[in-house]
Amino acid sequence: MMNTRYLFNAKYRQLGWMVFVPATILGILTLILEWEPALLDVKVLGFFIDEVFGVEKLVGFTENNILNEILGILVILSGLLVAFSRERDEDELITKIRLESLVWATYWNYGILILAFLFLYDLTFYWVMVFNMFTILYLFIIRFTLAIRKLKASASHEEHD
């Protein structure tokens, strides 16, 4: 077995999926429906506050609906658990697939960003930047999961031959 100190224990992957999928769905619905429950309107500590019709402050409190922050943190933390939990049978091949998936996701993430710099402006560019915070994680999870499924399917197919 390889040295995988930097990976989470395999048991955390399932917990990651249980939070990642609902947080992703709720996050997308929240953006589409522009849903901000009043219950989550709170005063929060902020830095570099530039209120639209208010004052600019280096540090201070401001009114904010924290749903997006909660969902963003949940997506990131649970996505990290999904992406970087050890496989039960982690070996050199899986480590190689993990590295290749991470490099692939990084290239695609920055490719998307370069296209955004070239062709998108103003608020559209802003929204791409918001989503770009998460795309490397999503791209990695998709590529790594598909590659592992393919590996397991080919191994299962070889066992039956």
Backbone as JSON Lines, residues from 0, in Angstrom:
{"i":0,"aa":"M","n":[0.84,-1.19,0.0],"ca":[0.0,0.0,0.0],"c":[0.88,1.24,0.0]}
{"i":1,"aa":"M","n":[0.47,2.24,-0.76],"ca":[1.25,3.47,-0.87],"c":[1.08,4.36,0.35]}
{"i":2,"aa":"N","n":[2.02,5.25,0.54],"ca":[1.92,6.24,1.6],"c":[0.94,7.33,1.15]}
{"i":3,"aa":"T","n":[-0.2,7.4,1.78],"ca":[-1.24,8.36,1.39],"c":[-1.66,9.19,2.6]}
{"i":4,"aa":"R","n":[-0.68,9.69,3.32],"ca":[-0.96,10.49,4.52],"c":[-1.84,11.7,4.22]}
{"i":5,"aa":"Y","n":[-1.72,12.25,3.04],"ca":[-2.44,13.46,2.71],"c":[-3.91,13.21,2.35]}
{"i":6,"aa":"L","n":[-4.32,11.96,2.29],"ca":[-5.71,11.63,1.97],"c":[-6.51,11.38,3.25]}
{"i":7,"aa":"F","n":[-7.81,11.64,3.18],"ca":[-8.7,11.33,4.3],"c":[-8.97,9.83,4.33]}
{"i":8,"aa":"N","n":[-9.4,9.34,5.47],"ca":[-9.79,7.95,5.6],"c":[-10.95,7.65,4.65]}
{"i":9,"aa":"A","n":[-10.99,6.47,4.08],"ca":[-12.0,6.08,3.09],"c":[-13.43,6.22,3.61]}
{"i":10,"aa":"K","n":[-13.62,6.07,4.9],"ca":[-14.98,6.13,5.45],"c":[-15.61,7.52,5.3]}
{"i":11,"aa":"Y","n":[-14.8,8.55,5.07],"ca":[-15.34,9.91,4.95],"c":[-15.93,10.21,3.57]}
{"i":12,"aa":"R","n":[-15.65,9.38,2.58],"ca":[-16.18,9.61,1.23],"c":[-17.71,9.58,1.24]}
{"i":13,"aa":"Q","n":[-18.3,8.59,1.9],"ca":[-19.76,8.48,1.93],"c":[-20.39,9.71,2.59]}
{"i":14,"aa":"L","n":[-19.82,10.16,3.7],"ca":[-20.3,11.38,4.35],"c":[-20.18,12.56,3.39]}
{"i":15,"aa":"G","n":[-19.07,12.63,2.69],"ca":[-18.88,13.7,1.71],"c":[-19.98,13.71,0.67]}
{"i":16,"aa":"W","n":[-20.29,12.53,0.1],"ca":[-21.35,12.45,-0.93],"c":[-22.7,12.86,-0.35]}
{"i":17,"aa":"M","n":[-22.96,12.47,0.92],"ca":[-24.27,12.77,1.53],"c":[-24.48,14.27,1.72]}
{"i":18,"aa":"V","n":[-23.42,15.04,1.83],"ca":[-23.52,16.49,1.95],"c":[-23.33,17.17,0.6]}
{"i":19,"aa":"F","n":[-22.4,16.67,-0.21],"ca":[-22.02,17.29,-1.48],"c":[-23.2,17.4,-2.45]}
{"i":20,"aa":"V","n":[-23.91,16.31,-2.65],"ca":[-25.01,16.31,-3.63],"c":[-26.13,17.26,-3.21]}
{"i":21,"aa":"P","n":[-26.67,17.15,-1.98],"ca":[-27.73,18.1,-1.6],"c":[-27.27,19.56,-1.57]}
{"i":22,"aa":"A","n":[-26.04,19.81,-1.11],"ca":[-25.53,21.19,-1.07],"c":[-25.4,21.75,-2.48]}
{"i":23,"aa":"T","n":[-24.97,20.93,-3.42],"ca":[-24.87,21.36,-4.82],"c":[-26.24,21.68,-5.39]}
{"i":24,"aa":"I","n":[-27.19,20.78,-5.2],"ca":[-28.55,20.99,-5.72],"c":[-29.17,22.22,-5.09]}
{"i":25,"aa":"L","n":[-29.07,22.35,-3.77],"ca":[-29.64,23.51,-3.08],"c":[-28.95,24.8,-3.51]}
{"i":26,"aa":"G","n":[-27.65,24.74,-3.72],"ca":[-26.9,25.91,-4.18],"c":[-27.37,26.38,-5.56]}
{"i":27,"aa":"I","n":[-27.55,25.43,-6.47],"ca":[-28.02,25.78,-7.82],"c":[-29.43,26.35,-7.75]}
{"i":28,"aa":"L","n":[-30.31,25.7,-7.0],"ca":[-31.68,26.2,-6.86],"c":[-31.72,27.59,-6.23]}
{"i":29,"aa":"T","n":[-30.86,27.79,-5.25],"ca":[-30.8,29.1,-4.58],"c":[-30.41,30.19,-5.56]}
{"i":30,"aa":"L","n":[-29.45,29.89,-6.43],"ca":[-29.03,30.89,-7.42],"c":[-30.11,31.13,-8.46]}
{"i":31,"aa":"I","n":[-30.73,30.07,-8.96],"ca":[-31.76,30.21,-9.99],"c":[-32.98,30.95,-9.46]}
{"i":32,"aa":"L","n":[-33.42,30.55,-8.27],"ca":[-34.64,31.12,-7.69],"c":[-34.39,32.4,-6.89]}
{"i":33,"aa":"E","n":[-33.1,32.74,-6.73],"ca":[-32.7,33.9,-5.91],"c":[-33.35,33.84,-4.52]}
{"i":34,"aa":"W","n":[-33.3,32.65,-3.94],"ca":[-33.93,32.4,-2.64],"c":[-32.97,32.77,-1.52]}
{"i":35,"aa":"E","n":[-33.42,33.64,-0.64],"ca":[-32.64,34.04,0.53],"c":[-33.59,34.1,1.73]}
{"i":36,"aa":"P","n":[-33.7,33.01,2.5],"ca":[-34.62,33.01,3.64],"c":[-34.26,34.08,4.67]}
{"i":37,"aa":"A","n":[-35.26,34.82,5.09],"ca":[-35.04,35.93,6.02],"c":[-34.38,35.46,7.32]}
{"i":38,"aa":"L","n":[-34.62,34.23,7.68],"ca":[-34.02,33.66,8.9],"c":[-32.49,33.76,8.88]}
{"i":39,"aa":"L","n":[-31.91,33.75,7.69],"ca":[-30.45,33.79,7.56],"c":[-29.9,35.19,7.28]}
{"i":40,"aa":"D","n":[-30.75,36.23,7.43],"ca":[-30.26,37.61,7.37],"c":[-29.68,37.97,8.73]}
{"i":41,"aa":"V","n":[-28.36,38.13,8.78],"ca":[-27.7,38.4,10.06],"c":[-26.6,39.45,9.86]}
{"i":42,"aa":"K","n":[-26.18,40.03,10.97],"ca":[-25.03,40.92,10.94],"c":[-23.78,40.07,11.02]}
{"i":43,"aa":"V","n":[-22.86,40.3,10.1],"ca":[-21.63,39.52,10.07],"c":[-20.43,40.45,10.05]}
{"i":44,"aa":"L","n":[-19.33,39.95,10.6],"ca":[-18.08,40.68,10.56],"c":[-17.53,40.59,9.14]}
{"i":45,"aa":"G","n":[-17.12,41.71,8.6],"ca":[-16.59,41.71,7.25],"c":[-15.35,42.57,7.14]}
{"i":46,"aa":"F","n":[-14.6,42.32,6.1],"ca":[-13.41,43.1,5.79],"c":[-13.6,43.74,4.42]}
{"i":47,"aa":"F","n":[-13.09,44.93,4.25],"ca":[-13.18,45.66,2.97],"c":[-14.64,45.79,2.52]}
{"i":48,"aa":"I","n":[-15.47,46.3,3.42],"ca":[-16.9,46.44,3.16],"c":[-17.14,47.65,2.28]}
{"i":49,"aa":"D","n":[-17.84,47.44,1.18],"ca":[-18.18,48.51,0.24],"c":[-19.66,48.37,-0.07]}
{"i":50,"aa":"E","n":[-20.49,48.95,0.77],"ca":[-21.93,48.85,0.59],"c":[-22.36,49.71,-0.58]}
{"i":51,"aa":"V","n":[-23.35,49.22,-1.32],"ca":[-23.81,49.9,-2.53],"c":[-24.23,51.34,-2.24]}
{"i":52,"aa":"F","n":[-25.09,51.52,-1.26],"ca":[-25.55,52.87,-0.92],"c":[-25.14,53.23,0.5]}
{"i":53,"aa":"G","n":[-23.99,52.73,0.92],"ca":[-23.55,52.99,2.28],"c":[-22.11,53.43,2.32]}
{"i":54,"aa":"V","n":[-21.5,53.14,3.43],"ca":[-20.13,53.58,3.64],"c":[-19.15,52.48,3.28]}
{"i":55,"aa":"E","n":[-17.92,52.88,3.05],"ca":[-16.84,51.93,2.85],"c":[-16.11,51.79,4.17]}
{"i":56,"aa":"K","n":[-15.85,50.54,4.58],"ca":[-15.15,50.28,5.84],"c":[-14.08,49.23,5.61]}
{"i":57,"aa":"L","n":[-12.97,49.38,6.28],"ca":[-11.92,48.37,6.23],"c":[-12.37,47.12,6.99]}
{"i":58,"aa":"V","n":[-12.93,47.33,8.18],"ca":[-13.43,46.25,9.02],"c":[-14.71,46.73,9.68]}
{"i":59,"aa":"G","n":[-15.69,45.86,9.76],"ca":[-16.92,46.24,10.44],"c":[-17.99,45.19,10.27]}
{"i":60,"aa":"F","n":[-19.17,45.53,10.76],"ca":[-20.3,44.62,10.65],"c":[-21.21,45.1,9.53]}
{"i":61,"aa":"T","n":[-21.8,44.13,8.85],"ca":[-22.72,44.43,7.76],"c":[-23.83,43.4,7.75]}
{"i":62,"aa":"E","n":[-24.97,43.79,7.24],"ca":[-26.11,42.87,7.12],"c":[-25.91,41.99,5.89]}
{"i":63,"aa":"N","n":[-26.11,40.68,6.07],"ca":[-25.89,39.75,4.96],"c":[-26.75,38.51,5.15]}
{"i":64,"aa":"N","n":[-27.24,37.96,4.04],"ca":[-27.9,36.66,4.09],"c":[-26.8,35.62,3.9]}
{"i":65,"aa":"I","n":[-26.63,34.73,4.87],"ca":[-25.48,33.83,4.89],"c":[-25.73,32.48,4.21]}
{"i":66,"aa":"L","n":[-26.84,32.32,3.51],"ca":[-27.12,31.05,2.85],"c":[-26.04,30.69,1.84]}
{"i":67,"aa":"N","n":[-25.64,31.63,1.0],"ca":[-24.61,31.32,0.0],"c":[-23.29,30.93,0.65]}
{"i":68,"aa":"E","n":[-22.93,31.58,1.73],"ca":[-21.69,31.25,2.43],"c":[-21.76,29.84,3.02]}
{"i":69,"aa":"I","n":[-22.89,29.51,3.65],"ca":[-23.06,28.18,4.23],"c":[-22.97,27.11,3.14]}
{"i":70,"aa":"L","n":[-23.71,27.31,2.05],"ca":[-23.7,26.32,0.97],"c":[-22.33,26.21,0.3]}
{"i":71,"aa":"G","n":[-21.67,27.34,0.09],"ca":[-20.33,27.32,-0.51],"c":[-19.35,26.53,0.35]}
{"i":72,"aa":"I","n":[-19.38,26.76,1.65],"ca":[-18.48,26.04,2.56],"c":[-18.82,24.56,2.59]}
{"i":73,"aa":"L","n":[-20.11,24.22,2.6],"ca":[-20.52,22.81,2.58],"c":[-20.06,22.12,1.29]}
{"i":74,"aa":"V","n":[-20.21,22.8,0.15],"ca":[-19.77,22.21,-1.12],"c":[-18.27,21.99,-1.1]}
{"i":75,"aa":"I","n":[-17.51,22.96,-0.64],"ca":[-16.06,22.83,-0.63],"c":[-15.61,21.72,0.32]}
{"i":76,"aa":"L","n":[-16.08,21.73,1.56],"ca":[-15.63,20.73,2.53],"c":[-16.06,19.32,2.14]}
{"i":77,"aa":"S","n":[-17.32,19.17,1.74],"ca":[-17.79,17.83,1.35],"c":[-17.14,17.39,0.04]}
{"i":78,"aa":"G","n":[-16.92,18.33,-0.88],"ca":[-16.23,18.0,-2.13],"c":[-14.81,17.54,-1.88]}
{"i":79,"aa":"L","n":[-14.13,18.15,-0.92],"ca":[-12.79,17.7,-0.56],"c":[-12.8,16.29,0.02]}
{"i":80,"aa":"L","n":[-13.83,15.98,0.82],"ca":[-13.95,14.62,1.36],"c":[-14.19,13.61,0.24]}
{"i":81,"aa":"V","n":[-15.05,13.96,-0.71],"ca":[-15.31,13.07,-1.84],"c":[-14.05,12.89,-2.68]}
{"i":82,"aa":"A","n":[-13.4,13.98,-2.99],"ca":[-12.26,13.96,-3.91],"c":[-11.02,13.33,-3.29]}
{"i":83,"aa":"F","n":[-10.8,13.58,-2.01],"ca":[-9.51,13.2,-1.43],"c":[-9.63,12.24,-0.25]}
{"i":84,"aa":"S","n":[-10.62,11.37,-0.32],"ca":[-10.68,10.25,0.61],"c":[-10.02,9.06,-0.07]}
{"i":85,"aa":"R","n":[-9.24,8.36,0.69],"ca":[-8.5,7.2,0.2],"c":[-9.49,6.16,-0.35]}
{"i":86,"aa":"E","n":[-9.11,5.5,-1.43],"ca":[-9.87,4.34,-1.9],"c":[-9.57,3.18,-0.97]}
{"i":87,"aa":"R","n":[-10.52,2.27,-0.82],"ca":[-10.29,1.13,0.08],"c":[-9.08,0.3,-0.36]}
{"i":88,"aa":"D","n":[-8.85,0.24,-1.65],"ca":[-7.72,-0.52,-2.2],"c":[-6.73,0.42,-2.9]}
{"i":89,"aa":"E","n":[-6.4,1.51,-2.23],"ca":[-5.5,2.53,-2.79],"c":[-4.15,1.9,-3.13]}
{"i":90,"aa":"D","n":[-3.74,2.02,-4.37],"ca":[-2.44,1.5,-4.8],"c":[-1.8,2.5,-5.76]}
{"i":91,"aa":"E","n":[-0.68,2.1,-6.37],"ca":[0.04,3.01,-7.26],"c":[-0.8,3.43,-8.46]}
{"i":92,"aa":"L","n":[-1.59,2.51,-9.01],"ca":[-2.42,2.84,-10.17],"c":[-3.49,3.88,-9.81]}
{"i":93,"aa":"I","n":[-4.12,3.7,-8.68],"ca":[-5.15,4.67,-8.25],"c":[-4.5,6.02,-7.95]}
{"i":94,"aa":"T","n":[-3.33,5.99,-7.35],"ca":[-2.6,7.24,-7.1],"c":[-2.28,7.94,-8.41]}
{"i":95,"aa":"K","n":[-1.89,7.16,-9.42],"ca":[-1.6,7.72,-10.74],"c":[-2.87,8.32,-11.36]}
{"i":96,"aa":"I","n":[-3.99,7.62,-11.25],"ca":[-5.27,8.11,-11.77],"c":[-5.67,9.39,-11.04]}
{"i":97,"aa":"R","n":[-5.46,9.42,-9.73],"ca":[-5.79,10.61,-8.93],"c":[-4.97,11.81,-9.41]}
{"i":98,"aa":"L","n":[-3.68,11.62,-9.6],"ca":[-2.81,12.71,-10.06],"c":[-3.19,13.16,-11.46]}
{"i":99,"aa":"E","n":[-3.4,12.22,-12.37],"ca":[-3.79,12.57,-13.73],"c":[-5.12,13.32,-13.75]}
{"i":100,"aa":"S","n":[-6.06,12.91,-12.91],"ca":[-7.36,13.57,-12.84],"c":[-7.22,14.99,-12.31]}
{"i":101,"aa":"L","n":[-6.34,15.18,-11.35],"ca":[-6.12,16.51,-10.79],"c":[-5.47,17.44,-11.83]}
{"i":102,"aa":"V","n":[-4.49,16.93,-12.55],"ca":[-3.84,17.73,-13.59],"c":[-4.85,18.06,-14.69]}
{"i":103,"aa":"W","n":[-5.63,17.08,-15.13],"ca":[-6.65,17.27,-16.16],"c":[-7.65,18.34,-15.72]}
{"i":104,"aa":"A","n":[-8.14,18.23,-14.48],"ca":[-9.12,19.2,-13.96],"c":[-8.52,20.6,-13.89]}
{"i":105,"aa":"T","n":[-7.25,20.69,-13.52],"ca":[-6.58,21.99,-13.44],"c":[-6.48,22.63,-14.83]}
{"i":106,"aa":"Y","n":[-6.06,21.85,-15.81],"ca":[-5.98,22.37,-17.19],"c":[-7.34,22.86,-17.67]}
{"i":107,"aa":"W","n":[-8.37,22.05,-17.5],"ca":[-9.71,22.45,-17.96],"c":[-10.23,23.66,-17.19]}
{"i":108,"aa":"N","n":[-9.98,23.7,-15.89],"ca":[-10.43,24.83,-15.08],"c":[-9.83,26.14,-15.59]}
{"i":109,"aa":"Y","n":[-8.52,26.13,-15.84],"ca":[-7.87,27.35,-16.3],"c":[-8.16,27.63,-17.77]}
{"i":110,"aa":"G","n":[-8.44,26.59,-18.54],"ca":[-8.89,26.8,-19.92],"c":[-10.2,27.56,-19.95]}
{"i":111,"aa":"I","n":[-11.13,27.15,-19.08],"ca":[-12.41,27.86,-18.96],"c":[-12.17,29.31,-18.55]}
{"i":112,"aa":"L","n":[-11.28,29.5,-17.59],"ca":[-10.99,30.85,-17.12],"c":[-10.37,31.72,-18.22]}
{"i":113,"aa":"I","n":[-9.47,31.17,-19.01],"ca":[-8.88,31.92,-20.12],"c":[-9.95,32.33,-21.12]}
{"i":114,"aa":"L","n":[-10.84,31.39,-21.46],"ca":[-11.95,31.73,-22.37],"c":[-12.83,32.83,-21.79]}
{"i":115,"aa":"A","n":[-13.06,32.77,-20.49],"ca":[-13.87,33.83,-19.84],"c":[-13.17,35.18,-19.94]}
{"i":116,"aa":"F","n":[-11.85,35.2,-19.71],"ca":[-11.1,36.45,-19.85],"c":[-11.21,37.02,-21.26]}
{"i":117,"aa":"L","n":[-11.2,36.13,-22.24],"ca":[-11.22,36.58,-23.64],"c":[-12.6,37.0,-24.14]}
{"i":118,"aa":"F","n":[-13.66,36.35,-23.66],"ca":[-14.96,36.54,-24.3],"c":[-16.1,37.01,-23.39]}
{"i":119,"aa":"L","n":[-15.88,37.08,-22.1],"ca":[-16.97,37.47,-21.2],"c":[-16.6,38.72,-20.42]}
{"i":120,"aa":"Y","n":[-17.58,39.55,-20.16],"ca":[-17.32,40.83,-19.5],"c":[-18.4,41.13,-18.48]}
{"i":121,"aa":"D","n":[-18.1,42.08,-17.63],"ca":[-19.03,42.64,-16.66],"c":[-19.63,41.55,-15.78]}
{"i":122,"aa":"L","n":[-20.94,41.57,-15.62],"ca":[-21.61,40.66,-14.69],"c":[-21.49,39.2,-15.14]}
{"i":123,"aa":"T","n":[-21.46,38.95,-16.43],"ca":[-21.3,37.58,-16.92],"c":[-19.95,37.02,-16.48]}
{"i":124,"aa":"F","n":[-18.91,37.84,-16.6],"ca":[-17.58,37.41,-16.16],"c":[-17.59,37.15,-14.65]}
{"i":125,"aa":"Y","n":[-18.26,38.01,-13.9],"ca":[-18.37,37.83,-12.45],"c":[-18.96,36.46,-12.12]}
{"i":126,"aa":"W","n":[-20.05,36.09,-12.8],"ca":[-20.7,34.81,-12.51],"c":[-19.81,33.64,-12.88]}
{"i":127,"aa":"V","n":[-19.06,33.75,-13.95],"ca":[-18.13,32.68,-14.3],"c":[-17.07,32.56,-13.2]}
{"i":128,"aa":"M","n":[-16.61,33.69,-12.67],"ca":[-15.63,33.65,-11.59],"c":[-16.2,33.0,-10.33]}
{"i":129,"aa":"V","n":[-17.46,33.28,-10.04],"ca":[-18.11,32.64,-8.88],"c":[-18.11,31.12,-9.06]}
{"i":130,"aa":"F","n":[-18.54,30.66,-10.23],"ca":[-18.58,29.23,-10.48],"c":[-17.18,28.64,-10.58]}
{"i":131,"aa":"N","n":[-16.22,29.42,-11.04],"ca":[-14.85,28.94,-11.21],"c":[-14.2,28.58,-9.88]}
{"i":132,"aa":"M","n":[-14.73,29.1,-8.78],"ca":[-14.23,28.7,-7.47],"c":[-14.44,27.22,-7.22]}
{"i":133,"aa":"F","n":[-15.45,26.65,-7.86],"ca":[-15.84,25.27,-7.6],"c":[-15.51,24.32,-8.74]}
{"i":134,"aa":"T","n":[-15.26,24.84,-9.95],"ca":[-15.15,23.95,-11.11],"c":[-13.98,22.98,-11.02]}
{"i":135,"aa":"I","n":[-12.86,23.36,-10.45],"ca":[-11.74,22.43,-10.38],"c":[-12.12,21.21,-9.53]}
{"i":136,"aa":"L","n":[-12.86,21.45,-8.46],"ca":[-13.3,20.36,-7.59],"c":[-14.29,19.45,-8.32]}
{"i":137,"aa":"Y","n":[-15.29,20.06,-8.98],"ca":[-16.27,19.27,-9.72],"c":[-15.61,18.49,-10.86]}
{"i":138,"aa":"L","n":[-14.74,19.14,-11.63],"ca":[-14.08,18.47,-12.74],"c":[-13.23,17.3,-12.25]}
{"i":139,"aa":"F","n":[-12.52,17.5,-11.14],"ca":[-11.7,16.42,-10.59],"c":[-12.57,15.26,-10.16]}
{"i":140,"aa":"I","n":[-13.63,15.54,-9.42],"ca":[-14.5,14.47,-8.92],"c":[-15.1,13.68,-10.08]}
{"i":141,"aa":"I","n":[-15.57,14.38,-11.1],"ca":[-16.17,13.7,-12.26],"c":[-15.13,12.8,-12.94]}
{"i":142,"aa":"R","n":[-13.96,13.37,-13.25],"ca":[-12.94,12.61,-13.98],"c":[-12.42,11.45,-13.16]}
{"i":143,"aa":"F","n":[-12.13,11.67,-11.88],"ca":[-11.57,10.61,-11.04],"c":[-12.6,9.5,-10.83]}
{"i":144,"aa":"T","n":[-13.84,9.86,-10.55],"ca":[-14.89,8.87,-10.33],"c":[-15.11,8.01,-11.57]}
{"i":145,"aa":"L","n":[-15.17,8.64,-12.74],"ca":[-15.34,7.88,-13.99],"c":[-14.15,6.97,-14.25]}
{"i":146,"aa":"A","n":[-12.94,7.45,-14.0],"ca":[-11.74,6.64,-14.23],"c":[-11.69,5.45,-13.28]}
{"i":147,"aa":"I","n":[-12.09,5.65,-12.03],"ca":[-12.09,4.54,-11.06],"c":[-13.17,3.53,-11.43]}
{"i":148,"aa":"R","n":[-14.33,4.0,-11.84],"ca":[-15.4,3.08,-12.27],"c":[-14.94,2.26,-13.47]}
{"i":149,"aa":"K","n":[-14.28,2.9,-14.41],"ca":[-13.77,2.21,-15.59],"c":[-12.74,1.16,-15.18]}
{"i":150,"aa":"L","n":[-11.85,1.52,-14.26],"ca":[-10.84,0.59,-13.77],"c":[-11.49,-0.62,-13.1]}
{"i":151,"aa":"K","n":[-12.47,-0.36,-12.24],"ca":[-13.15,-1.46,-11.53],"c":[-13.95,-2.33,-12.5]}
{"i":152,"aa":"A","n":[-14.55,-1.7,-13.5],"ca":[-15.31,-2.47,-14.5],"c":[-14.38,-3.37,-15.3]}
{"i":153,"aa":"S","n":[-13.22,-2.86,-15.69],"ca":[-12.29,-3.68,-16.47],"c":[-11.71,-4.79,-15.6]}
{"i":154,"aa":"A","n":[-11.46,-4.51,-14.33],"ca":[-10.96,-5.54,-13.42],"c":[-12.03,-6.62,-13.2]}
{"i":155,"aa":"S","n":[-13.28,-6.2,-13.07],"ca":[-14.39,-7.15,-12.9],"c":[-14.57,-7.99,-14.16]}
{"i":156,"aa":"H","n":[-14.42,-7.36,-15.31],"ca":[-14.56,-8.06,-16.59],"c":[-13.44,-9.1,-16.74]}
{"i":157,"aa":"E","n":[-12.22,-8.75,-16.33],"ca":[-11.08,-9.67,-16.42],"c":[-11.26,-10.87,-15.49]}
{"i":158,"aa":"E","n":[-11.9,-10.65,-14.31],"ca":[-12.14,-11.74,-13.37],"c":[-13.11,-12.77,-13.94]}
{"i":159,"aa":"H","n":[-14.07,-12.3,-14.74],"ca":[-15.07,-13.2,-15.3],"c":[-14.58,-13.94,-16.54]}
{"i":160,"aa":"D","n":[-13.45,-13.51,-17.09],"ca":[-12.91,-14.19,-18.29],"c":[-12.13,-15.42,-17.94]}
